[in-house]
């Protein structure tokens, strides 16, 4: 295919970086260069912020129903281009086209529709105050917000972040990952097609050390929403201190996926495979720690290992592919290094732990689905691997299961497989996580809050909570007929 070229998107136009820098975008299936994209730096962030500031007065004062209408129109336009977007996402990220078509694009559409409908329904309130006064509280937009999108689900995360920010009346400067900027830049064109004014959305691809750091420190940005690693999240906290900007951080995870002795094993095996192997395990909510009751561990593992061995790796643009490549060579090497760490700590690699032998995949960033038996105290059970890599440990009773599950610093998502309703509610109550799935895993919906606790960050994407994240409360007091007491009785 011909090489794509893309500029930065600032104030409704695609432009070159001020210093002329560009970066290659690589196809993870075969290592070929598929695009050259402008690489934004600090000064490019500055001009994007100026564009967003210029667009803010008109956008924030636009009737909420009109903002919603534009977001609903955008959802329709994305849906009309769904096949193109799915292919572009798979080409750029390595997502199997089946997943991009049935999950990534529809979830993006659903999110914009949800927040399009939310725009004129997000209401203030009237606290019951003392007689003679009227007090009302409004939700005001923050202003210009910065958003940093990760490389694992770039299109979907654009919807999660842009939907509530724009519905609330903010304007946006977004930095997509330097690895996978293509669907985000194509989305800019669809924003224009839907009728958004210039400057409402500005997109500056670039590296975190330059573009990302400037977003975090910029004095005219009122909030930053970041999805990515915990280490980078900590850096953003430090960089943001200059103007005390608000932060929303969705960071790493080390999901506990607990299978109890009374679970439906067939459902648990299939659901656990989806929990870790969907998108090559490159998901913060992945069920990367299998914690099995000792009474069913052997039977579960026999079925689970057979399923893992049957997963079809291949070109993500092939409809038959069930698992594609990891998104970059550097990340593939990082995941394989954890295989060495596991062995060094006495872990047992039950399957996988290597690149596939198929010569057709030799130039891509592939790893065979990997299952490792390891101690709950080992590094591979504590640190986020972020690949098709799952650890297995066992437990004897509910208390031990929960002790293992809660033994990491992360607290994003976790799963429970049991037919005991009382146990399900009890365990969900003590599992330290922002999200818990029972007899399922990785379910998301635009109306349900998404986020974690501990080293998994703070703040929430989606639902009414996301609108809270993108607004400031203003309390207004009106003296209707209250007598004003003298400033000091005499």
Secondary structure, 3 states (H helix, E strand, C coil): CCCEEECEEECCEEECCCCCCEEEEECCCCCCEEEEEECCCHHHHHHHHHHHHHHHHHHHHCCHHHHHHHHHHHHHHHHHCHHHHHHHHHHHHCCCHHHHHHHHHHHHHHHHHHHHHHCCCCCCECCCCCCCEEEEEEEEECCEEEEECCCCCHHHHHHHHHHHHHHCCCEEEEECCCCCCHHHHHHHHHHHHHCCCCCCEEECCCCHHHHHHHHHHCCCCCEEEEECCHHHHHHHHHHHHHHCCEEEEECCCCCEEEECCCCCHHHHHHHHHHHHHHHHHCCCCCCCEEEEECCCHHHHHHHHHHHHHHCCECCCCCCCCCECCCCCHHHHHHHHHHHHHHHHCCCEEEECCCCCCCHHHCCCCCCCCEEEECCCCCHHHCCCCCCCEEEEEEECCHHHHHHHHCCCCEECEEEEECCCHHHHHHHHHHCCCCEEEECCCCCCCCCCCECCEECCEECCECHHHHHHHCEEEEEEEEECCCCCCCCCCC
